[in-house]
Amino acid sequence: MNVVILGRPGSGKGTQSKQVESHFGLRHLSTGDLLRAVTKQDTPLARKIAELIDNGNFVTDELAIEMVEQAMASAPATGYIFDGIPRTVTQGKMLDEMLAARGVKVDAAIELRVSKERVRERLRERAKVEGRVDDTPATIDRRFEVYDAETAPLIDHYRTRRILQSIDGSGTRDEVFESIRVSLSKVSADQSTLNGF
């Protein structure tokens, strides 16, 4: 089973992805984690990516897909939860093509619905706890703008494909995960039925 998780910055994608990874045995692929790992390297590309992230911007579609494809090749798994990718409808189509070449597809897209006010609170707290330099008020607002313009259209993209699951992400971590667990358990059960198990 391959799952895409969507939501504004601070909506809990990373937290919930880790729980999905543990419960369903999927591998969590976070482009944020992959990018932060790259920025620790001292190369021209790493410095360019670091500058983009610090300003609340994103890397190119091609680079993002390439990083994910390499991560999948380095540690194959029976299924993945994609966190931070796709970021645009174009990336969604590129991800579909890359997965189709492997004989698989995106089976479910989880949308975590959380208000901007609530995620601002979460991001401010995260900045204090983790010392995240990319969680300043200015970059948070910039990332919201980019999300609304570029990533939100993916919700309709997956809704049209009838694989979108909208989840209220404003509850506690366990409450949100329980809603996700129920949704993905149905998807997994449907897959088993289709596969004749």
N, C-alpha and C positions, 0 to 999 in steps of 0.2 A: 504494500500500500504506500502510495506517495501522496503527501499532503503539503499544501501551501498554506501558510498562516499569514494573514493580513491584519493591519491595524495601524493606527497612528503611532509615531514614536512614543514610547512610554505606556503603550496599551497592555504590555505584559507578554508580548510575543516570545521573548527569550525564555522567560520563566515557564510559560505554558509549554513551549516546545520541549524543554528538558523533561517535563513530566510526561508528555506524549512519548518522547524517546524511551523513557524508562518503562512505561506501561505497555506500549505496543511493540517495543523492540525495533523502533525505527532509528535511523541515524540522523541526528540534528545537524543540519548544515546552515550555519549563520554567516551571511556575508559580512556582517559587522565584525564577527570574531575573526574571519579570514582576513579582512582588511586590516584589523588592528594588529594581527600577527605580521602582516607584510610591512606595516609602518615601523615595526621595530627593527627592520633591516635598514642598512645604510646604503641605499642604491638610489639613483636618480628617479626611478619609477616609484620607489617607496616614499621618497620625499614629495613627489607630485601627489600621490594618493593621500598622504598625511595632510597636505595643504587643502585638498578638496574636502576631506572629512572635517577638519577644523573650521572650515567656513560653512559647514552645513550642506555641502553639495555631495554629489555622487559620482562614481566612476562610470565609464562608458558601458553600454549594454554588453558589448563584445567581451570586455575585460571581466565583467561580473560573471557572465556565463562560462567563460574560460576557467575562472577560478573555481567555480562550482564543479565543472566537469573534471578538473584535475583532482579536486577533493574526493569526488565519487570514485575516480579511478584508483586513488591511493588507498582507499579503505572501502571496498565494495560492501554493500549491505542489501538486505532483502527489501528494504523500503526506506524512504527518506522523508523528513519534514523540512521543507524549505522555508527559512526564516530570513526575510530581507530580500529575497528574490523569488519570483519576479517583482520588480519595482515599477515597471511600466507594462502596458499592453504589448509593446514590441518585445520586451523581455519574456513576457508570458508565452508569446508565439515561439520565440527562440528556445525557451525551456521545453515547450511541447515537442519541437523538432529534435532537440537533443535527446529527450527521453524516448521518442518514437524510434530513433536510431538504435536504442537499446531494447526495443520491444515492449516498453512500458509507457505509462501515462500518468498525469495528475489525476488522482482518484477523488480527492476532496479538497476544497478550499475553505478554511476557517477564517471568518471575519470577526475580530474582537472589537465590539462597539464600546467605546469609552469616550466621554465628553472631553473637549479640549481642556476645560478647567481641571478635571480630574487628572489627566495625564501631565499637565503642568506641575501639579503637586508632586506626582510620582517622580518626575524628572528632576525637580529641585532636590528632593530627598536623595535620589540616586547620585546626584552630583556631589552632595555632602558626604555620603557614605563611601562612594567609590573614587571620588576625586576625578570624575570624568570632565576633562577640559572641553569636550564637545557638547556639554549640557548647559551652556550659558543661555540666559533669556533670549538673546538675539539669535543664536543659532537654533534654539528650539522653535521660535516663531518662523524662521526661514524653513526649517524642516517640515513644519505644518503646512506652509504654503506649497512646498514641493510635493508633499504627500497628496494634498487636495487636488493639485493640478495633474500629477503624473501617475500616482498609485491608485487613487480612489476609482478611476475607470476600470481597474481590474475586477472590482466587485461585480460590475455588470457583465464583464467578460466571463466570469465563472458562473454567475447567475444564469446567463444565457445557456451555458453548457449543463445547467441543472446539477452542479456539484457544489454550490455554495452553501455553507452552513453559517448563519449569523448567530453569534453568541454574545450575550451581555457580559462584557469584560470588566464591569465596575464592581463586582463582588469580591469576596476574598479569593485568594489563590486557589483554595480547595473547592470553593463553590464554582468558580469558572472552569476549573479542570473537570469537575463532575459533568458539567454540561458538554464539554468537549468530548469526554470519554463516552458519553451516551451516543453522541452524534457519530463518532468514528467507529464505535462498536457496531452500529447499524451498517455503515459502509463496509466494514470488514466482513460482517455476516453476509451482506449481499454479494460480495466478491466470492466468498466461499461457495455460495449457492451457484453462482455463474460458473465457477470452476469445477463444479460437480462434487464438492466435498461435503 
